[in-house]
Amino acid sequence: MCGIPSVVLVLFKGSSSLIFDEKRILSHFSNDDNKTNTQTTDSLRTVHKDREIGTRLSAEAAQIIGPDINPALNDVHSPQSLIDNPPRPEDVTLEMLLAAQCHLGQHTSLWNPMNSRYIFGIRQGIHVISLETTAAHLKRACRVVQGVTERGGLILFVGTREGQQRCVVNAAKRAGGCHLFERWTPGALTNGLQILGKCKMKVVDEFDREIPGYGDQLKDLPSLKPDLVVCLNPIENWVLLHECGMNAIPTIGIVDTDANPTWVTYPIPANDDSMRSVHLIAGVLGRAGQEGRAERFRMAVRGEMLFTATKLEPPGTTANVASG
């Protein structure tokens, strides 16, 4: 039998015909591919060679510079450091607040006139917040948080905007409090017996260690309310702030130039739209709560207490619960 002949393409153009053999076409494309692969291989070799030269030069430069200056070459900015390792309240500086964009307010057409005492000036139609005022109010709020945790109080950290979950959770862990990064349920404070009545409570000692055996007595107690609420976005959580005011619960909030500073007890004038600003303020407040807890633990070791605990009957008794 005869072999299968190669396909021949015949293109007619007028009276003449153009004949292309498939083998010639394939050989043409294969030559182009080989040229492309060769160029790609050469470029990759050049990149690897440049990397080797750069690595060798860096190693030689490190040997010449010495070990004293070499660690400074690795001093780079880490954005997650504001969350993982926030500064202490006494370490906050104006440069740090400026780098976190705490000074940027809203457009002048959106401002609330009650924030005029916090505004430094106007730049390109944007209100600029005074960082000296921000630092002073932030340190005052840190003293409040530290005092609450030092006396065994419960702090609720609230941040419902996208991107605030991580800093809210970390701040609550440091302060030994609770966190909320979803929508606030209206009536959780004013009608807490119906909404939070089935929530689990526990008894802890001065070291925040759980004491078992008080489950039956906790059923007769009213729903637990926070001693302090830290709100990172007061505009979206005005219902929460209103309920806190009705229950005499102090609040701390980041107040931008378009917010009402009277909604919170301890306002912190700063930019609430910048994630770096929110992460910095939440981290500093969480660090203040952590220092307050540490001081309470040290005082408990010495047998000192700054608060009066709720008196409960010993486990196993059926006596009524008495509040002290």
LINHUKA-V958874 format. One record per pair of residues at least 12 apart in sequence whose C-alpha atoms are under 6 Angstrom apart, sorted by the first residue. I is the first residue (numbers start at 0). J is the second residue. Records with the same first field share a line. If there is no record, write none. Layout:
# LINHUKA-V958874
I->J, J
This chain:
# LINHUKA-V958874
6->21
7->20
81->279
82->166
85->282, 283
86->283
87->283, 286
88->283
99->275, 276
100->276
101->269, 270, 276
102->127, 128
103->127, 270
104->126, 127, 256, 270
105->125, 126, 256
106->124, 125
107->124, 125
109->257
110->256, 257
111->256, 257
114->256
117->129
133->268
136->267
137->267
141->284, 287
144->288
145->287, 288, 291
148->288, 291, 292
149->291, 292, 295
150->305, 306
152->226
153->176, 225, 226
154->176, 225, 226, 227, 228
155->176, 177, 178, 228
156->178, 229
157->178, 179, 180, 230
158->180, 231
159->180, 181
164->180
166->278
170->282, 285
173->285, 289
174->285, 288, 289
191->222
192->222
196->222
212->314
213->314
227->249, 250
228->250
229->250, 251, 252
230->252
231->252, 253
249->264
250->263, 264
251->263, 265, 266
252->266
253->267, 268
254->266, 267, 268, 269
255->268, 269, 270, 271
309->322, 323
310->322, 323
